[in-house]
């Protein structure tokens, strides 16, 4: 098995941190939007988009984890 270089490890950690920030921002924004305006015709598309962003970032986090292992 090949050893992962420190530069690669550092980049992986940066990717993890970025993905966590994206997930956190999308979910907190979704919550604030829902809390302030509820789920209406005007907000449903935005709520769905934010949920999709969080789901995509979570999937990428999982894929990265699988690749590393």
ZAPA-955700 format. One record per residue: residue in one letter; z, x, y of N, C-alpha, C, CB in turn. Coordinates in pm, 1 decimal. Atoms other than C-alpha are relative to their C-alpha. Glycine has a CB too. Example, Ala and Ser with C-alpha at 12.3 -4.5 7.8 and 13.67 -1.06 7.14 Angstrom:
! ZAPA-955700
+------+----------+----------+----------+----------+----------+----------+----------+----------+----------+----------+----------+----------+
: resn :      n_z :      n_x :      n_y :     ca_z :     ca_x :     ca_y :      c_z :      c_x :      c_y :     cb_z :     cb_x :     cb_y :
+------+----------+----------+----------+----------+----------+----------+----------+----------+----------+----------+----------+----------+
:    a :      0.0 :     89.0 :   -119.0 :    780.0 :   1230.0 :   -450.0 :      0.0 :     90.0 :    120.0 :    124.6 :    -99.2 :      2.7 :
:    s :     -6.0 :    -82.0 :   -119.0 :    714.0 :   1367.0 :   -106.0 :     73.0 :    -77.0 :    109.0 :   -141.5 :     41.4 :     46.2 :
+------+----------+----------+----------+----------+----------+----------+----------+----------+----------+----------+----------+----------+
//
This chain:
! ZAPA-955700
+------+----------+----------+----------+----------+----------+----------+----------+----------+----------+----------+----------+----------+
: resn :      n_z :      n_x :      n_y :     ca_z :     ca_x :     ca_y :      c_z :      c_x :      c_y :     cb_z :     cb_x :     cb_y :
+------+----------+----------+----------+----------+----------+----------+----------+----------+----------+----------+----------+----------+
:    x :      0.0 :     84.5 :   -118.1 :      0.0 :      0.0 :      0.0 :      0.0 :     88.6 :    123.8 :    121.9 :    -95.9 :      0.2 :
:    x :     10.9 :    -77.9 :   -122.9 :    -95.5 :    131.9 :    341.3 :    115.6 :    -32.6 :     93.4 :   -134.4 :    -26.8 :     69.8 :
:    x :   -107.8 :     19.2 :    -96.9 :    169.4 :    180.1 :    605.6 :    -58.6 :    -53.5 :    129.9 :     77.3 :    132.7 :     25.1 :
:    x :     44.5 :     57.0 :   -127.3 :    134.4 :    -26.4 :    921.5 :     47.7 :     91.8 :    112.0 :     54.1 :   -146.4 :     19.7 :
:    x :    -34.3 :    -91.3 :   -108.8 :    124.3 :    193.0 :   1230.4 :     92.8 :    -69.0 :    100.2 :   -127.5 :     50.3 :     70.8 :
:    x :    -91.8 :     53.2 :   -100.1 :    381.6 :    152.0 :   1506.2 :    -75.5 :    -77.6 :    107.0 :     80.9 :    113.1 :     64.0 :
:    x :     80.1 :     71.8 :    -98.7 :    106.6 :     48.7 :   1747.6 :    -37.1 :   -139.2 :    -47.4 :   -125.3 :     77.9 :     32.2 :
:    x :     33.4 :    130.0 :     57.9 :      1.4 :   -231.5 :   1514.9 :    123.0 :    -89.3 :     -5.3 :    -59.4 :     17.1 :   -140.5 :
:    x :   -125.3 :     76.3 :      3.3 :    362.7 :   -341.1 :   1468.4 :     33.5 :    -52.1 :    139.7 :    116.1 :     87.5 :    -54.2 :
:    x :    -28.2 :     42.0 :   -137.7 :    409.1 :   -350.6 :   1845.9 :    -91.8 :   -115.0 :     41.9 :    -16.4 :    118.8 :     96.8 :
:    x :     95.8 :    105.8 :    -34.5 :     94.5 :   -562.4 :   1885.4 :     34.7 :   -130.3 :    -72.8 :   -144.2 :     44.0 :    -35.1 :
:    x :    -39.7 :    117.4 :     77.4 :    211.0 :   -799.9 :   1610.7 :    119.3 :    -68.6 :     66.2 :     34.3 :     39.4 :   -145.5 :
:    x :   -118.1 :     55.1 :    -67.4 :    546.3 :   -845.1 :   1786.0 :    -41.7 :    -68.7 :    129.9 :    104.3 :    111.6 :     28.8 :
:    x :     50.0 :     62.8 :   -122.9 :    361.1 :   -916.7 :   2112.0 :    -67.7 :   -132.8 :    -30.8 :    -98.2 :     93.5 :     72.6 :
:    x :     67.5 :    124.6 :     39.5 :    148.6 :  -1178.2 :   1934.3 :    102.3 :   -106.9 :    -35.3 :    -94.7 :     24.5 :   -119.6 :
:    x :   -106.0 :     95.3 :     33.5 :    459.5 :  -1342.7 :   1788.1 :     64.6 :    -55.0 :    126.9 :    106.5 :     66.6 :    -89.4 :
:    x :    -65.0 :     42.4 :   -123.4 :    623.0 :  -1352.3 :   2131.5 :    -89.3 :    -93.3 :     81.1 :     38.2 :    121.4 :     83.6 :
:    x :     93.8 :     83.9 :    -74.0 :    311.6 :  -1496.8 :   2294.8 :    -13.6 :   -137.2 :    -65.4 :   -137.2 :     68.2 :      8.9 :
:    x :     11.0 :    128.1 :     70.0 :    278.4 :  -1764.7 :   2028.2 :    125.3 :    -84.7 :     19.3 :    -24.9 :     23.1 :   -149.2 :
:    x :   -124.5 :     74.5 :    -22.9 :    644.9 :  -1862.0 :   2066.0 :      3.7 :    -54.5 :    142.5 :    123.3 :     90.1 :    -26.2 :
:    x :      4.4 :     48.0 :   -138.9 :    599.6 :  -1886.7 :   2444.2 :    -95.6 :   -119.0 :     13.5 :    -43.4 :    114.2 :     95.5 :
:    x :     97.3 :    109.4 :     -6.0 :    291.2 :  -2106.0 :   2398.0 :     58.9 :   -126.5 :    -61.2 :   -130.6 :     38.8 :    -72.7 :
:    x :    -60.7 :    115.4 :     66.6 :    471.9 :  -2334.2 :   2153.2 :    109.3 :    -60.1 :     87.5 :     57.6 :     40.3 :   -137.3 :
:    x :   -110.1 :     47.0 :    -84.7 :    776.5 :  -2357.7 :   2378.7 :    -51.6 :    -71.4 :    124.4 :     89.3 :    117.1 :     40.7 :
:    x :     54.0 :     60.3 :   -121.7 :    573.0 :  -2431.6 :   2690.7 :    -68.4 :   -133.1 :    -30.4 :    -98.8 :     95.8 :     67.8 :
:    x :     70.0 :    124.3 :     34.5 :    355.1 :  -2693.2 :   2520.1 :     98.6 :   -110.2 :    -35.8 :    -96.8 :     23.4 :   -116.7 :
:    x :    -96.4 :    102.4 :     41.9 :    649.5 :  -2874.1 :   2360.1 :     89.6 :    -43.3 :    116.1 :     86.0 :     52.2 :   -115.7 :
:    x :    -86.1 :     38.8 :   -112.4 :    867.8 :  -2863.7 :   2672.5 :    -78.6 :    -81.0 :    102.5 :     61.6 :    124.8 :     66.8 :
:    x :     83.9 :     77.0 :    -91.3 :    580.0 :  -2987.2 :   2889.3 :    -26.2 :   -139.3 :    -56.3 :   -133.0 :     73.0 :     25.8 :
:    x :     20.0 :    129.3 :     65.3 :    507.2 :  -3262.5 :   2637.4 :    124.8 :    -87.3 :     15.5 :    -33.9 :     19.4 :   -149.6 :
:    x :   -124.8 :     75.2 :    -13.0 :    873.5 :  -3366.0 :   2643.7 :     19.3 :    -49.9 :    143.6 :    119.6 :     87.3 :    -42.3 :
:    x :    -19.0 :     39.0 :   -140.4 :    889.1 :  -3367.4 :   3024.9 :    -96.2 :   -111.7 :     39.5 :    -19.5 :    121.4 :     92.5 :
:    x :     98.9 :    103.0 :    -30.2 :    569.4 :  -3570.7 :   3051.5 :     40.2 :   -133.2 :    -61.6 :   -138.3 :     41.9 :    -50.5 :
:    x :    -41.7 :    122.3 :     67.3 :    692.9 :  -3821.6 :   2796.4 :    125.9 :    -58.0 :     63.8 :     23.7 :     26.8 :   -148.3 :
:    x :   -126.9 :     44.6 :    -57.9 :   1040.1 :  -3836.6 :   2949.5 :    -20.5 :    -65.9 :    136.3 :     96.2 :    118.0 :     13.3 :
:    x :     19.5 :     52.6 :   -135.4 :    908.3 :  -3900.7 :   3299.3 :    -93.2 :   -121.4 :      4.6 :    -55.1 :    108.8 :     89.4 :
:    x :    101.5 :    105.0 :    -10.2 :    607.5 :  -4124.3 :   3231.4 :    -15.9 :    -85.1 :   -126.2 :   -131.3 :     62.1 :     33.5 :
:    x :     12.9 :     68.9 :    128.2 :    648.0 :  -4241.3 :   2869.9 :   -142.5 :     13.9 :    -55.4 :     37.0 :   -148.9 :     15.5 :
:    x :    132.6 :     -5.4 :     61.2 :    348.6 :  -4290.3 :   2644.0 :    -80.1 :   -120.6 :     49.2 :      9.4 :      1.6 :   -157.1 :
:    x :     83.6 :    105.1 :    -57.1 :     92.3 :  -4488.1 :   2839.8 :   -146.4 :     40.3 :    -15.9 :     35.3 :    -25.1 :    150.2 :
:    x :    143.8 :    -31.4 :      4.2 :   -285.3 :  -4506.7 :   2858.7 :    -29.6 :    123.1 :     84.6 :    -84.3 :   -120.4 :     49.5 :
:    x :     23.7 :   -111.6 :    -91.1 :   -266.8 :  -4254.9 :   3142.4 :     49.6 :    133.6 :    -55.9 :     67.1 :    -27.4 :    132.7 :
:    x :    -58.7 :   -125.4 :     48.3 :    -59.8 :  -3999.3 :   2949.0 :    -35.4 :     32.8 :   -145.1 :    149.1 :     -6.2 :     13.9 :
:    x :     19.5 :    -19.4 :    143.5 :   -167.7 :  -4041.1 :   2585.3 :    -90.1 :    119.5 :    -31.1 :    -58.7 :   -125.3 :    -61.3 :
:    x :     89.6 :   -113.6 :     25.8 :   -455.8 :  -3791.5 :   2604.4 :     68.1 :    133.5 :     26.9 :   -125.5 :    -11.5 :     85.6 :
:    x :    -71.4 :   -123.2 :    -32.8 :   -238.8 :  -3529.4 :   2771.7 :    108.2 :     30.7 :   -103.1 :     61.9 :    -10.2 :    139.2 :
:    x :   -102.4 :    -19.9 :    102.6 :     44.3 :  -3580.2 :   2523.3 :    -63.1 :     49.0 :   -130.6 :     78.2 :   -131.0 :    -24.3 :
:    x :     69.3 :    -43.4 :    121.4 :   -201.0 :  -3546.3 :   2234.8 :    -50.6 :    143.0 :     13.4 :   -116.6 :    -93.7 :    -31.2 :
:    x :     50.5 :   -135.4 :    -22.9 :   -354.4 :  -3233.1 :   2387.5 :    113.0 :    102.5 :     -9.8 :    -68.3 :      9.3 :    137.6 :
:    x :   -114.4 :    -91.6 :      6.9 :    -13.5 :  -3070.9 :   2430.6 :     50.3 :     14.5 :   -143.5 :    113.7 :    -49.5 :     90.9 :
:    x :    -40.4 :     -4.6 :    140.0 :     79.2 :  -3160.6 :   2073.8 :    -96.2 :     86.0 :    -81.0 :      7.0 :   -141.4 :    -58.5 :
:    x :    101.0 :    -80.2 :     69.3 :   -246.5 :  -3005.7 :   1951.9 :     16.4 :    148.7 :     31.1 :   -140.8 :    -46.6 :     38.8 :
:    x :    -23.1 :   -139.9 :    -38.0 :   -178.9 :  -2684.5 :   2145.5 :    117.7 :     57.0 :    -79.0 :     26.6 :     11.9 :    152.5 :
:    x :   -117.8 :    -45.9 :     73.6 :    165.5 :  -2655.5 :   1987.0 :    -29.8 :     13.9 :   -148.8 :    116.8 :    -96.5 :     21.1 :
:    x :     34.7 :     -5.8 :    141.8 :     28.4 :  -2729.9 :   1640.0 :    -91.1 :    118.3 :    -29.7 :    -67.3 :   -129.9 :    -43.6 :
:    x :     91.2 :   -113.7 :     19.1 :   -254.1 :  -2476.1 :   1675.5 :     74.3 :    133.0 :      9.2 :   -112.9 :     -4.0 :    104.2 :
:    x :    -77.1 :   -124.1 :    -14.8 :    -13.7 :  -2207.8 :   1797.0 :     93.0 :     20.7 :   -119.0 :     81.3 :     -2.2 :    130.6 :
:    x :    -85.7 :     -8.9 :    118.9 :    223.7 :  -2285.8 :   1509.2 :    -80.8 :     43.4 :   -122.0 :     68.4 :   -135.3 :    -27.4 :
:    x :     88.3 :    -40.7 :    110.4 :    -64.6 :  -2257.4 :   1263.1 :    -36.8 :    147.8 :     10.5 :   -127.9 :    -85.8 :     -1.1 :
:    x :     31.6 :   -141.5 :    -19.8 :   -161.8 :  -1922.1 :   1414.1 :    120.1 :     89.1 :    -31.0 :    -47.1 :     24.0 :    143.5 :
:    x :   -123.2 :    -72.5 :     30.9 :    200.0 :  -1805.2 :   1388.8 :     13.5 :     14.4 :   -151.7 :    124.3 :    -73.1 :     59.8 :
:    x :     -9.6 :     -0.8 :    145.5 :    199.7 :  -1899.0 :   1020.8 :   -105.6 :     90.6 :    -61.5 :    -14.0 :   -141.3 :    -55.0 :
:    x :    106.8 :    -87.4 :     50.6 :   -135.1 :  -1728.1 :    958.8 :     33.4 :    146.5 :     21.4 :   -132.7 :    -33.0 :     67.9 :
:    x :    -38.3 :   -138.4 :    -28.8 :    -13.9 :  -1410.2 :   1127.3 :    108.5 :     45.4 :    -95.2 :     47.5 :     14.7 :    145.2 :
:    x :   -107.6 :    -31.5 :     92.4 :    298.6 :  -1419.3 :    915.5 :    -54.5 :     27.3 :   -140.6 :    101.6 :   -114.3 :     -3.5 :
:    x :     58.8 :    -16.5 :    131.8 :     91.0 :  -1457.3 :    599.3 :    -75.6 :    132.5 :     -9.4 :    -93.4 :   -117.1 :    -31.7 :
:    x :     76.6 :   -125.1 :     -1.2 :   -135.9 :  -1168.3 :    695.2 :     93.6 :    120.8 :     -8.2 :    -87.2 :      8.8 :    127.2 :
:    x :    -94.9 :   -111.6 :     -3.1 :    161.3 :   -940.5 :    764.1 :     64.1 :     20.8 :   -137.7 :    109.1 :    -25.3 :    106.4 :
:    x :    -64.0 :    -11.3 :    130.3 :    323.8 :  -1017.3 :    430.5 :    -98.3 :     48.4 :   -103.3 :     59.7 :   -132.9 :    -42.8 :
+------+----------+----------+----------+----------+----------+----------+----------+----------+----------+----------+----------+----------+
//
